[in-house]
Amino acid sequence: MNDRTFLAHAAVNPSEHHGFINPAIYRGSTAAFPNVAALAGGKQPYRYGRWGNPTSTALCDALSALEGATGTLLCPSGLTACTTAILAVCGSGDHLLVPDNVYGPVRHFCDTAARRMDIETTYYDPRVGAAIAELFQPNTRAIFLESPGSGTFEIQDVPAIAAVAHQRDICVLMDNSWATPLFLKPLELDVDISIMAATKYIGGHSDVMLGTIACGPRAWEQVRDMHFQLGQFVGPDDVTLVLRGFRTLDVRLQRHQESALTMACWLEQRPEVSRVFYPPLPSHPDHALWRRDFRGASGLLSFVTRNSSSEAVAAMIDGLKLFTIGYSWGGFESLVLPVNPRSIRTATQWTETGHLIRLHIGLEDVDDLIADLEEGFSRFRDISGH
Ligand SMILES: *Cc1c(COP(=O)(O)O)cnc(C)c1O
C-alpha cells in the first residue's frame, strides 16, 4: 500500500466502534475483569488505564503502519519521547553519541540528568558519516541522530552511521520530527528507534503536545519496558487530536513543501540574505544526501542576514503581520524565530557572521508571506542603511 492509503485506512476499524469510523475517546483508569481467571490469565487486551485503551491503540497502530515499526509508544511530549528512548537503551557506565546540532532540551538532558546517572555523552559533527566509528568507545551503547538539525539543517548520512553502529551492536535512535515518516522512514534506513515530536507535523494544528517512539524489532521490548516503568501516558483527548492530524498529514505537508521551496528560492535572491538553509535547494551543502534519502521536505528552513545589526533584525521581525514569533513549528501557521547556534556547540563551530533566522512556512498563501517579509526587509534596510 502507498503511504496515502495508510493515512486514510490504517487502524480504521468501524466494526470495533459500533460502526463509527473513529474510535471513541476512552477515558478510564480501571478496566473491569469478568472473573478471577481473567485477572490471572493476562489475556484481556485492556487491563488498566495507563497501559492503553482503544483510542491510543488506534494511533499506535496507525503510526506503526506508516513507520514500518514493530510497535509504537506514545509520550506526553516530543522531549519525553527522546529521553525515554535514551533511558531505554543507556544505563550507568554507558556512552552515548549525540549530534552537535541536536534539539536543545535533549542536549540539556544529556548534560545534566543523564550525566548524573553516569551516562556519558560525546557530541559529534552531524556531517561525520561513517567516520563516527572513530568516536566509538568500548562502552558506546547508542547513537542519537537528528536529521536535518532543526535550526541549521545539516543532513546526516543515516545508512552509513547505522552500518558502522550495527557492526558493534550499537543502537541507533533518530529524531525524525522534520521529515515525518512520509518523507523519510528511519526504520527502512536501519535505524532501530524512530522518534517524533508529533506536537509538530502529525498534530499539525498547534493545539496539542505528544511524542512518539516507533521501534524496530531489536529495540521494541526494551523500549516498551522502560516506557511502562516510567509510567508514560497520554490522555485520550490529545491522542484523538493527533490521530485526526495523522489523516491529513500528506495534503498539509505537500503545501508546506511547495510554499517553503518558493520562499527559499525567493530568499536566496534577496540582497539582505547571505545564506538559505533548506535541503531541497541545490546550494545546500547536503543536497545530494537529501535527494538520496528523503522523499520530500517540510516547511521549516532558516536564513542568515547580511551585514546586520540586532536592531535591524528586531525591526524586521517585530513588524511581521503573518509570521508569529514563537517556538515550535508544524502547525498551520507561519512562525519566525531568531536562533543562535554559536553559543551551545562544542564539537563544531558555527562560523556564519550574520543573524540566523528560522521560518516555519505555514499553510497561508505564499505570495502573502513573501509580501510580509518584503516589508520586513524594507524595515531592515531602513536601520542597517543598505
Ligand atoms: C519540538 C521538538 C522536540 C520536542 O517536542 P515537544 O513536543 O516540544 O517536547 C524534539 N525534537 C525536535 C527536533 C523538535 O523540534
The ligand as an SDF file (V2000), in Angstrom:
LIG
                    3D

 15 15  0  0  0  0  0  0  0  0999 V2000
    9.9670   20.3730   19.2690 C   0  0  0  0  0  0  0  0  0  0  0  0
   10.9890   19.3250   19.1030 C   0  0  0  0  0  0  0  0  0  0  0  0
   11.1420   18.3070   20.0550 C   0  0  0  0  0  0  0  0  0  0  0  0
   10.3650   18.2930   21.3430 C   0  0  0  0  0  0  0  0  0  0  0  0
    8.9850   18.1880   21.1700 O   0  0  0  0  0  0  0  0  0  0  0  0
    8.0000   18.7270   22.3060 P   0  0  0  0  0  0  0  0  0  0  0  0
    6.7080   18.0980   21.9560 O   0  0  0  0  0  0  0  0  0  0  0  0
    8.0260   20.2210   22.2080 O   0  0  0  0  0  0  0  0  0  0  0  0
    8.5450   18.2550   23.6230 O   0  0  0  0  0  0  0  0  0  0  0  0
   12.0730   17.3250   19.8200 C   0  0  0  0  0  0  0  0  0  0  0  0
   12.8320   17.3300   18.7110 N   0  0  0  0  0  0  0  0  0  0  0  0
   12.7150   18.2950   17.7830 C   0  0  0  0  0  0  0  0  0  0  0  0
   13.5740   18.2380   16.5710 C   0  0  0  0  0  0  0  0  0  0  0  0
   11.8030   19.3230   17.9480 C   0  0  0  0  0  0  0  0  0  0  0  0
   11.7190   20.2950   17.0400 O   0  0  0  0  0  0  0  0  0  0  0  0
  1  2  1  0
  2  3  1  0
  2 14  2  0
  3  4  1  0
  3 10  2  0
  4  5  1  0
  5  6  1  0
  6  7  2  0
  6  8  1  0
  6  9  1  0
 10 11  1  0
 11 12  2  0
 12 13  1  0
 12 14  1  0
 14 15  1  0
M  END
$$$$
